[in-house]
């Protein structure tokens, strides 16, 4: 089980080495895998963008938690649709 509350924040590093802050909205299970639902606290211009959500696959291993991007567009859309129905 993932521990999140209404004030859960996470900082991730993007492909350019920049740190980006997110609000962790939920961790949902879709077809046997866990996905984090993230909302960026600001976009590249430093402005809030409440419309954009990100979904990352979340896994727990002996070494710690691993987050990975969803590369398959159809899977990403299915996850987003399932989240909207929640």
C-alpha positions in Angstrom: 0.0 0.0 0.0 1.3 3.5 -0.8 1.2 6.2 1.8 -0.2 9.4 0.4 -2.3 12.2 2.0 -3.7 15.4 0.6 -0.4 17.2 1.0 1.9 14.6 -0.6 4.5 16.3 -2.8 7.3 14.7 -4.8 10.3 16.2 -6.6 11.5 14.4 -9.7 14.4 15.2 -12.0 13.5 15.6 -15.7 15.6 14.5 -18.7 17.5 17.8 -18.6 18.5 17.5 -15.0 16.0 20.0 -13.8 14.1 19.3 -10.6 10.3 19.5 -11.0 7.8 19.6 -8.1 4.6 17.6 -8.3 1.5 17.2 -6.1 0.9 13.5 -5.7 -2.9 13.2 -6.3 -3.3 9.4 -6.1 -1.7 6.0 -6.6 -4.0 3.8 -8.6 -3.9 0.2 -9.7 -4.5 -0.5 -13.3 -4.3 -4.1 -14.7 -2.1 -5.2 -11.8 0.4 -2.3 -11.9 0.5 0.8 -9.7 0.5 4.2 -11.3 1.2 7.6 -9.6 -1.1 10.4 -10.6 0.9 13.6 -10.5 0.1 17.3 -11.1 3.0 19.7 -11.7 3.1 22.6 -9.3 4.3 24.8 -12.1 5.1 24.6 -15.8 8.3 25.6 -17.6 7.4 29.2 -17.3 6.9 28.9 -13.6 3.1 29.2 -13.9 0.6 26.8 -12.4 -1.1 24.4 -14.9 -3.8 22.5 -13.2 -5.0 20.9 -16.5 -1.9 18.7 -17.0 -1.6 15.4 -15.3 1.3 12.9 -15.4 1.1 9.1 -14.8 4.2 7.2 -13.8 4.4 3.5 -13.1 5.4 3.0 -9.5 7.2 -0.2 -8.3 8.7 -1.2 -5.0 11.9 -3.2 -5.1 14.4 -4.2 -2.4 16.5 -1.2 -3.5 13.6 1.2 -3.1 10.9 2.8 -5.2 11.2 3.0 -8.9 9.2 5.4 -11.1 9.0 5.0 -14.8 7.3 6.8 -17.7 4.5 5.1 -19.5 5.8 4.8 -23.1 2.8 3.2 -24.7 0.3 5.9 -25.8 -2.7 3.5 -25.8 -1.8 2.3 -22.3 -1.4 5.9 -21.1 -4.8 6.9 -22.5 -6.4 3.8 -20.8 -4.8 4.8 -17.5 -6.0 8.4 -17.8 -9.5 7.2 -18.7 -9.6 4.9 -15.7 -8.5 7.7 -13.4 -11.2 10.0 -14.8 -13.8 7.4 -14.0 -12.6 7.1 -10.4 
